[in-house]
Amino acid sequence: MRLLRPVRLLATLVITLALAGSMFVSTSSASATTSSPSSARAGAVASVASSYDAQILYWTNRARRAHHLRPLVAHSCVDGYAERWTVTMARYSRYTHQNLLPILRRCHRTAAAENIALGSGGTSAHNFVRMWMRSPSHRHNLLNRKYRYIGIAAWRSARTGRLYATQDFTN
């Protein structure tokens, strides 16, 4: 429990919103809160090719390699959380972080962070990673040497055409 207090403090300090072009990006640590999507009207979502997630992983690990860091490895438990949350954001047109404490508990991890992104329908995986790298708090998550695993998801809102992406990092 002593770990959670510094993590909550860190979360308070690092939550940011960056604007560049048509993309909004935000970051979070383990105690981020969520907004309930029940008040929003549910919409349809469209899957993005699984190769898109693989491209985000490729560009993320390429950035890590350039900084002499080991590559992140996809983790099925963490990936499930990224997937479900990204679908929720796209379905309800909500752009907010999920609570990362369930990832810590259910995936048996001790640290977690999250990068989320919202882009136009044509935003590439490489552009998402470039945006995260240009934001100090997102860059910190992406290049943090304590993280070993990652969950990645990208979904499109069928109603708005906007693309939502999530990176969940764990140790």
N, C-alpha and C positions, 0 to 999 in steps of 0.2 A: 504494500500500500504506500510505502514511502516514495516509490517511483512515480505514482500517479500525480502527486502534488506538483513536482517540477514539470511533468509532462503537460498538465493543465496550464501552468504558467507559460510554458513554451508555446502552447497552442494559442493562448491569448496574444502573445507577442508576434507570432508569425502569420496569423491569418491576414491575408492581403487580397486586394483585387487589382489586377493589372489590366490595362486596356491597350490593345495594339491592333490596328486594322479593324477587322470585324470580329476579333476573337477576344473573349473575356477569359481570364485564367485566375484560379484561386488555389490556395494551398491550405492544408490543415495538418494538425498532429492529433494524437490519440484521443483527445477529449472533445473534439468538435461536436457541436449539436446539430440537429437536423430540424427541418420544418416538415410538418406533416403534410403529405400530398393529398389528404382526404378532402381538403377544401378546394382543391383545383379540379377542373374537369379532366377526366382521363382521356387520353388520345392514343391513337395507334402509333406503334413504333416500327421502324424498318431496320432490319439487321444490316450491318456493314460487313463486308467480306472479312472472314477470319484472317486473311492475309494483312488486313489493316492493323489488327492487334500485333501481328508478327512484325510489321514495319515499325510500329511504335517501339517494340522491344529492341529491334535492330538499331534504330537511331538512338535510343536511350543507352544501349550498351556501347555503341560507337563513341558517344560523348564520355562515358565512364572510362573507356579504354584510353581516350585522349588525355585523361587525367590520371592514368596509371592505376585505375581501380578495377577490381574483378567485376566480371559481368554479373548482372542480376539474372536469376533463374525463375522461370514461371512456377508458381506454387498453386496447386489446384484449389485449396481452401481459400486462399487470398483472392484468387481469380474469380471464384464464385461470388464473393462480396463485391468486387469491382463490377462484375457483370450485372448482378441484381440492382445495384445502386444506379448504374448508368441507364438501365432500362427504366427505372423509376423516374430519373431526371427527365429523360426524353418523353416518357408517357405523360407526365404532368407538367411539362415545361417549367420545371423547378431547377434552379441552378444553385445548389447548396451542398454542403458536405454531409456525409453520413457519420454517424457515431462510430468511431473506430474501436471502441472497447469490445464489442462482440468479436471482432477479428482477433484481438489479443487473446480473448478467452477461448474461443472455439477453434482457432488455428494454433493455439499453444505458442504464442509469440509474446515477447516482452516489450517491443517497440513497434510503432506503426506511424505512418504519415500518408498523406493523400494529396495528389495533384488532380484537379479537375479542370476541364476546358470546355468551352462552348465556341463553336465555329460555324461558319457558313457551310453550306452543303459541299462546297468544293475544297474545304480545308484538307490538306494532305497530312499524313502521319508525321512526315518530316517537319512540316510547319508547326504542328502541335509541340513537338520536342524542342524545336528552336525557340518557340515562345516561352516554354518552361525554363529553358536555359538562360533566357534574357531577364528573367525575374529572380532576384536574389533568394527569396524564400523557396521557390520551386527548384531552383538550381541546387540549393542546399539539400532538399529531399532527394533529388535525382543523383547527386554526387556524394551523398552521405555514405561513408565507408562502412558504417555499422549495418546498413541494409544489405541483405543477401537475396531476398525473394521479392517478387513483384506479381501483382495481379493487374491485368489490363483489359479494358473493354471500351468499345465504341459503338454507339447506337445513334440512329437518326430519328428525329420526330417526323412522323409521316404528315402531320398537320402543318408544321412550320418549315420543314426541310433542314432545320438546324442539326448540327452534328455535336453530340456530347461524347466526351472521352474522360476516362478515369485511369489513374495510375495509383495503386495501393502498394506501399512499400512496407516490408517487415524484416526483422532480423532473423 
